[in-house]
Amino acid sequence: MRKSLLAAAAFLTLAGASGAIAQTTVIERDAPDRVVVDRGPSASSTTVERREHSDGCSSKTVTKENDVGDRKTVTKENCD
């Protein structure tokens, strides 16, 4: 009887181990399509303007415009 209990215990142990191995979850995700934009040489323009003020301050204005027509202007002032 002792051998049959050991055999039953061994069987249940192996059955539990194989059941744990069989529970594998695979998650697959679809990545979004990538878009590659090949841009040729740009026709952007950059304008830099520097000014000295009478109060000892100076300013620098940079204006950039790309080939689509979008424009951005940044001004920086320094006072010593």
Secondary structure, DSSP 8 states (H G I E B T S, - for coil): -HHHHHHHHHHHHHHHHHHHHH------------------S---EEEEEEEE-TTSEEEEEEEEE-TT--EEEEEEEEE-
